[in-house]
């Protein structure tokens, strides 16, 4: 009953709803995922990197999570950076493995 399949509608949503920088990042991630089996030479000839989103690390308290969230949104809502949340008194943050 839909004119376009769900995948096409979802792709359109992600490319238009969150701004140009996030759309480019998503398209680059999809390109990398689809070309993971290609040879290194083929990837290098096709690869076009536009840039990366900035990352902003914020530290919040678990005991006052709601107050901390409100303050973070007030400070960073206009920015386009990806927020990485870190909790006071806890180790480990970011996208990669952590060493303890």
N, C-alpha and C positions, 0 to 999 in steps of 0.2 A: 503493500500500500504506500510505500515511500518512493519518491522520484529518484532519490540518491540513496545508495546503501549507507549503512551506519558508519562504516570506516571513512567514507568520503565526508560525511557530515561532521564526524569527530575531527578529522584533519582540518577541515575548514574552520571549525570552532577554535582549535588550538592556534591556527595561523592568524586569526583575526582578533581574538579576545584579549590577549595578553601583551600586545605590542610587538614591534618589529624585532627587538633583541631576543625575546623569548621564542618567537616564531622561528628565527634563524637557528637558535640553539636546538630547538626540537627537531628541525629538519636535518641539522648536522648529526644529531644523535641517531636518527632513523637511518641516515646514509651510512654511518659507521656500522650500525647493527646489520644492515642488509649486505654490506660488503665485507663482512668479517671472514668469509671463506675465500675471498679473492687473493690473488698473489700480491706480494708487496709492491711490485713494479706497477701493476694495474691500479692499486690504491693510490700510489704516489702521483700518477699521471692524472687521476680524476679528482684528487683531494683539493678542496677549496675551503679554507678556514677563514671565517669572517672575524671572529673574535670570541671572547668568553665573557660571560656575565660576571660582574663583580660579586664578590662574596663579602658579607658583613657578619661578623661573629658577635652575638649578644649573649650575655650571661644573666640568667634569671634565677630566682629562688623558688624551690618547689613548694615551700610553705606559703608563699604569697604569689602563687602562679597566676591568678586572675589579675591582680594588681600589676604584676610584672608584664603580662601580656598587653594590658591596656597601655602601659607606658611605652612598650616597644612599638606598638602600632602608632601611637602619637608621634614618636620620633622618626620612624622609618616608613610610614605608609606611602609617602610620596616618592620614595626611592625605588629603583628598579633592581637593586642588588638582591641576591639570594641570601636569605637569613639562615645562619647556622646557630642553633640554640645550644648553649652550654649551661649546665646547672652548677650553682655554687657548691663546692665541696665534693664534686664528683669528677672522676677521671674519664677521659675518652670523649672525643668530639670529632666532627668532620666526617668525610666520606670514606676514608681509608681505614685500615686496621690500626689499632693503637697499641703501643708498647707500654706495659706496666712494670 
